């Protein structure tokens, strides 16, 4: 059972976290180019893969519960889960900014060109990438 949960945990990590990170990192360029249809696609992609990343968390918790031995109580597991929750909140903020950018670029007004959302998405997606790397480090290099 634990090997199945491990495979699911790793599979969800590979097939959801990578694409959501790539999509959020591509969004600022699409906003600068004012490509509304591509931005709508990125927003939809971000929402779908963000929901998929919850599978990483769920299967990781299940794996920790099955393995037992106080694994979920270790400091690095607590730090990883906390960082994951922070990353999930950041994904919600990115999704909100993507929706706002789509509305701004779709409007006829030339005043709002979504520069605020562009900068915020760029900054948060960079922070999100660092969080994913820290979580990966904590999962690969555990210490007592």
C-alpha positions as CSV (number, residue, x, y, z in Angstrom):
1,X,0.0,0.0,0.0
2,X,2.8,2.4,0.9
3,X,4.5,1.9,-2.5
4,X,1.2,2.7,-4.3
5,X,0.8,5.9,-2.3
6,X,4.4,6.8,-2.9
7,X,3.9,6.4,-6.7
8,X,0.8,8.5,-6.6
9,X,2.5,11.2,-4.5
10,X,5.5,11.4,-6.8
11,X,3.3,11.1,-10.0
12,X,1.1,14.0,-8.9
13,X,4.1,16.0,-8.0
14,X,5.7,15.5,-11.4
15,X,2.5,15.9,-13.5
16,X,0.9,18.8,-11.7
17,X,3.6,21.0,-10.0
18,X,5.8,21.2,-13.1
19,X,3.0,22.3,-15.4
20,X,1.5,24.8,-13.0
21,X,4.9,26.3,-12.4
22,X,5.6,26.6,-16.1
23,X,2.2,28.2,-16.7
24,X,2.5,30.8,-14.0
25,X,6.1,31.6,-15.2
26,X,4.8,32.1,-18.8
27,X,1.9,34.4,-17.8
28,X,3.9,37.7,-17.5
29,X,5.2,37.4,-21.0
30,X,1.7,36.7,-22.3
31,X,0.4,39.7,-20.4
32,X,3.1,42.0,-21.8
33,X,2.2,40.7,-25.3
34,X,-1.5,41.4,-24.6
35,X,-2.5,38.0,-25.9
36,X,-5.9,37.5,-24.3
37,X,-6.7,34.1,-25.7
38,X,-3.3,32.7,-24.5
39,X,-3.8,34.3,-21.1
40,X,-7.3,32.8,-20.8
41,X,-5.7,29.4,-21.6
42,X,-2.9,29.9,-19.0
43,X,-5.5,31.0,-16.4
44,X,-7.6,27.8,-17.0
45,X,-4.5,25.7,-17.0
46,X,-3.3,27.2,-13.8
47,X,-6.7,26.6,-12.1
48,X,-6.8,22.9,-13.2
49,X,-3.3,22.1,-12.3
50,X,-3.5,24.0,-9.0
51,X,-6.4,21.7,-8.0
52,X,-4.3,18.8,-9.1
53,X,-1.5,19.8,-6.8
54,X,-3.8,19.0,-3.9
55,X,-3.3,15.3,-4.9
56,X,0.4,15.7,-3.9
57,X,-0.6,16.9,-0.5
58,X,-3.4,14.3,0.0
59,X,-1.2,11.3,-1.1
60,X,1.7,12.6,0.9
61,X,-0.4,12.8,4.1
62,X,-1.8,9.3,3.4
63,X,1.7,8.0,2.8
64,X,3.0,9.5,6.0
65,X,0.0,8.0,7.9
66,X,0.6,4.6,6.5
67,X,4.4,4.6,7.1
68,X,3.8,5.9,10.6
69,X,6.8,6.0,13.0
70,X,6.0,9.6,13.8
71,X,7.0,10.7,10.3
72,X,4.4,13.4,10.1
73,X,5.7,14.9,13.3
74,X,9.2,15.4,12.1
75,X,10.3,19.0,11.7
76,X,11.0,18.7,7.9
77,X,7.6,17.2,7.3
78,X,5.9,20.0,9.2
79,X,7.9,22.6,7.3
80,X,7.1,21.0,4.0
81,X,3.4,20.8,4.7
82,X,3.4,24.4,5.9
83,X,5.2,25.6,2.8
84,X,2.8,23.6,0.7
85,X,-0.2,25.4,2.2
86,X,1.6,28.7,1.6
87,X,2.1,27.7,-2.0
88,X,-1.5,26.8,-2.3
89,X,-2.5,30.3,-1.1
90,X,-0.1,31.8,-3.5
91,X,-1.7,29.8,-6.4
92,X,-5.1,31.2,-5.4
93,X,-3.6,34.8,-5.5
94,X,-2.1,34.1,-8.9
95,X,-5.4,32.7,-10.2
96,X,-7.2,35.9,-9.0
97,X,-4.6,38.1,-10.7
98,X,-4.8,36.1,-13.9
99,X,-8.6,36.6,-13.9
100,X,-8.2,40.3,-13.3
101,X,-5.6,40.5,-16.1
102,X,-7.9,38.8,-18.5
103,X,-10.7,41.3,-17.7
104,X,-8.3,44.2,-18.0
105,X,-6.9,43.1,-21.3
106,X,-10.3,42.2,-22.7
107,X,-11.8,45.7,-21.9
108,X,-11.8,48.4,-24.5
109,X,-10.1,50.8,-22.1
110,X,-6.5,51.5,-22.9
111,X,-5.9,52.7,-19.3
112,X,-5.5,49.3,-17.7
113,X,-2.9,47.1,-19.3
114,X,-2.6,44.8,-16.3
115,X,0.9,46.0,-15.3
116,X,0.1,45.6,-11.6
117,X,-1.0,42.0,-12.1
118,X,2.0,41.3,-14.4
119,X,4.5,42.3,-11.7
120,X,2.6,40.5,-9.0
121,X,2.3,37.3,-11.0
122,X,6.0,37.4,-11.9
123,X,7.1,37.9,-8.3
124,X,4.7,35.3,-6.8
125,X,5.5,32.7,-9.4
126,X,9.2,33.1,-8.7
127,X,8.6,32.7,-5.0
128,X,6.4,29.7,-5.8
129,X,9.3,28.1,-7.7
130,X,11.6,28.6,-4.7
131,X,9.0,27.1,-2.4
132,X,8.7,24.0,-4.6
133,X,12.5,23.6,-4.6
134,X,12.7,24.0,-0.8
135,X,10.0,21.3,-0.4
136,X,11.8,19.0,-2.8
137,X,15.0,19.5,-0.7
138,X,13.2,18.8,2.5
139,X,11.7,15.6,1.0
140,X,15.0,14.3,-0.4
141,X,17.5,15.3,2.3
142,X,15.7,14.5,5.6
143,X,17.6,14.7,8.8
144,X,16.7,13.3,12.2
